[in-house]
Amino acid sequence: MSGHTPTSPGGDDFMTPEFMQQRANDLAVMSRHGLMRNASTLDDATLAAWLDGARIQGSADYFNGFTVLFGFDRHGQDFCVIKSDDEGGLHFALIAENGRS
């Protein structure tokens, strides 16, 4: 994955053909990887809504800048969230695929 999202100060470069092709390539690689297939970044509001109804089994907050939460979502799927401590920061969620190896 490229690890870089090109944007201009106005934020309009993300729709370039080059960016769209790189994003398609990144998604293709992610879809072939068991952990990344069901991974996503979430904003504060989306994370809060997604965690509503989830059963958090445990957490680790001894990292500087983020907290790791894990448990089961409202559908019973295992998940792990890397929650940014920064207000308005992006969070990263991984959801296990039930019945797949």
N, C-alpha and C positions, 0 to 999 in steps of 0.2 A: 504494500500500500504506500501511497505517496507520502502520507503524513503531513501534507501541506495543502491547505485550501487557499488558492489564489483569490484575493479580493483587492479591489482598489479602495482608496479612502472612502469613496462613495458606495462601496459594496456591490458594484454591478458587474464585476469580472467573472463571477461564478457561473454565468450562463454562456461562456465562450465554448466553442466546439472542442477546444483542447481540454478544458476543465470537464466537460460532460463526458468525453472519451476516457479521461483518467478516472472519473467517478465510476463509470461503467466497468472499467478494468478492476478497480478496487472492490466493487460489489461482487464481481465474478470470483475473485480470490476469496473473499469472505464467505461466499455461499458454499465453497468446498471445504471449509474448516469448521469442525464440529462446535467449537466454542464461539466462533465469530458469526456463525450463521444466524443466531438469534441474539445478536448484540446491538445495542443502540445507545446513542447519547440522548439525554433527557434534560429539559429545563426544570426549574424548581416546581412549577405548577404541574407539569406532566408527571414528574416523579411523585409528588404528593398524591395525585389522583391514582397513580398506578399502585402505590403502596397502601392505599385505602382498601382494606379487606385482605391484605397480605398478612401472613403469619411470620413475623421476624423471629427466627430461632436464635440468632446471636449477632454480635457486632464486635468490631475491633476499632477503637477510636484512638489508639496510641500512635497513629501515624501523624506526621505533621502536614496538615492541609487537607486531609480527607479521612472519611470513615468508611469502613467496609461493613455492609449489612448483608445477611444471608438468611434464607428461609424458603417459604413457599408462597407463590402468588395466589390470587383468588381462584385460580384454576387448578391449583395443586402442583404446579410445576416448580422445581427447584430454581432459585435465582440467587445471584450475587450482584450487589450494587456497590460501585465505588462512588460514594457521595462526596462531592466537593464541599469543603467548609466555607467557601466563598459564597456570599449571597449573590444570587444571579449567575453562579457558575454552572457549567455543564456537569452532568453526572453520567456515569457509564454503567449500563446494566447488561448482564449476561443471563439468559434464561436457558435452562437445560431442556433438551428434547426428550420427552418421555417415550420410552420404547425404542429409541434409536441408540446405536453405539457410535 
